[in-house]
Structure formats: structure tokens, C-alpha cells
Amino acid sequence: MSDWIHICQLNDIPPLGARRVARASGMDVAIFRDETDGLFALLDRCPHKGGPLSQGIVLGNRVACPLHNWTIGCDGQAAAPDEGCTPSFRLKVEDGQVYLDAQELATHATTQTRPIAGPASHRAACTAS
């Protein structure tokens, strides 16, 4: 049996948009709402370059990353020809209230980080050798 944590009301998530959920450890989780009020939850990190999926555009049961337009499905898988995945999270809606699995929220994908981009990544690469 799962314990569920209340996140928000369904109407707190904009249609074709997202709501970010901060966690005690690990990156935020993004809950997406499609045009039929269907929801899905993913780690707020594109598998390509780490873009914030919560800032992307929802297209059916997928979200387009705002950085390079990769589309990521509700299962976290990138659409072909792109490859990669981002962790997904279980959620439920009851009486217009949105819940995430508390155990999953606390433990799932807590070690993933955004890649370092720009000049800082070049400095890190130079000092690593």
C-alpha cells in the first residue's frame, strides 16, 4: 500500500502546462496537464542536455523540451529518433486533488543532476585530467 502526498488541485496546473514540485533531496518533479485533464509526472530534467521540462510545451501525453525540442512521453521515453529517458513518477487524482507517491517522491532519482554547460563545463573538464 502506498502513502500519497497531496500536491495541489487539478486546476492549479494550467492546461497544457506544468507545476514543479520541490523535493527535500534531488531535482524537482514536474506534473504536466494535457488538453483532456490527463496528468503525468516526470523528473524536471530532459535526458538530452538537462533542460527544464516544466518550461516546455505539452503536446498530448508528451512534453517538448524548451532547449532543443526533444519530445518526452508520459513514460519518460524520448521520441525517436532521439534516445534516452527521464524518470517518471506515479500520481493519482481523487476528487480534483493531485497526489504523488510519497515513497517515490522521497527516494526515486534523487542522485540525478543537471549537466554543467558553458564555460564552467570546460573548466571542470580541464581540471579533471
C-alpha positions in Angstrom: 0.0 0.0 0.0 1.3 3.4 -1.0 1.2 6.6 1.0 0.3 9.5 -1.1 1.2 13.2 -0.6 -1.2 15.9 -1.6 0.4 18.3 -4.1 -2.3 20.6 -5.4 -5.7 20.8 -7.0 -6.0 19.8 -10.6 -7.0 23.3 -11.6 -3.7 24.6 -10.0 -1.9 23.1 -13.0 -2.5 25.1 -16.2 -4.0 23.2 -19.2 -1.1 22.3 -21.5 1.3 23.4 -18.8 3.1 22.1 -15.7 3.6 22.6 -12.0 7.0 22.0 -10.3 7.2 20.1 -7.1 10.3 20.7 -4.9 11.8 17.7 -3.0 13.9 17.5 0.1 16.6 15.8 -1.9 17.0 15.5 -5.7 15.8 17.6 -8.5 12.2 18.9 -8.8 9.4 16.8 -10.2 7.2 18.3 -12.9 3.5 17.4 -13.2 2.0 18.0 -16.7 -1.6 18.5 -17.6 -2.8 17.7 -21.2 -5.8 19.1 -23.0 -8.2 16.4 -21.6 -7.0 17.0 -18.0 -4.8 13.9 -18.1 -1.7 14.2 -15.9 1.8 12.7 -15.9 4.8 13.4 -13.7 8.5 13.4 -14.7 11.8 14.5 -13.2 12.2 18.1 -14.4 15.2 17.2 -16.5 15.4 16.4 -20.2 17.6 13.3 -20.9 19.4 15.2 -23.7 21.0 18.3 -22.1 19.1 18.5 -18.8 16.7 21.2 -19.9 13.8 22.1 -17.5 10.9 20.1 -18.9 8.5 22.1 -16.7 9.1 25.0 -19.1 8.2 23.0 -22.2 5.1 22.7 -24.2 2.7 19.9 -23.5 1.6 18.1 -26.7 -0.9 15.3 -25.9 0.8 12.9 -23.5 4.3 14.3 -24.3 6.2 17.4 -23.4 8.7 19.2 -25.7 11.9 20.3 -24.0 12.4 24.1 -24.3 16.1 23.8 -25.1 16.2 21.6 -28.2 12.6 20.5 -28.8 13.1 16.8 -27.8 9.7 15.3 -27.0 9.5 13.2 -23.9 6.5 10.8 -23.4 4.5 10.4 -20.2 6.6 7.2 -19.6 9.8 9.4 -19.7 11.0 8.0 -23.0 12.3 10.3 -25.7 10.5 10.1 -29.1 12.5 8.6 -31.9 14.9 9.3 -33.5 16.1 10.8 -30.2 17.1 8.3 -27.5 17.1 8.5 -23.7 14.7 8.7 -20.8 13.9 10.7 -17.7 12.4 9.1 -14.6 8.6 9.1 -14.3 6.6 9.3 -11.1 3.3 7.7 -10.1 0.4 10.1 -9.4 -3.3 9.9 -8.8 -6.2 12.3 -8.9 -9.1 12.0 -6.5 -12.0 14.5 -6.3 -9.9 17.0 -8.2 -6.9 16.7 -5.9 -3.5 15.6 -7.2 -1.2 13.3 -5.2 2.2 11.8 -5.7 3.5 8.6 -4.2 5.3 9.8 -1.1 8.0 7.0 -1.1 8.8 7.5 -4.7 9.0 11.3 -4.2 11.5 10.8 -1.4 13.7 8.2 -3.0 13.3 7.9 -6.8 16.0 9.5 -8.9 17.4 11.6 -6.1 21.0 11.5 -7.4 20.4 12.9 -10.8 21.6 16.4 -11.5 21.6 18.9 -14.4 24.7 18.8 -16.6 27.1 21.7 -16.4 27.0 23.7 -19.6 29.0 26.6 -20.9 32.4 27.8 -19.7 32.1 26.1 -16.3 31.9 22.7 -18.0 35.1 23.4 -19.9 36.9 24.3 -16.7 35.6 21.1 -15.0 36.8 19.0 -17.9 40.3 20.6 -17.9 40.8 20.1 -14.1 39.6 16.5 -14.3 42.5 15.4 -16.4 
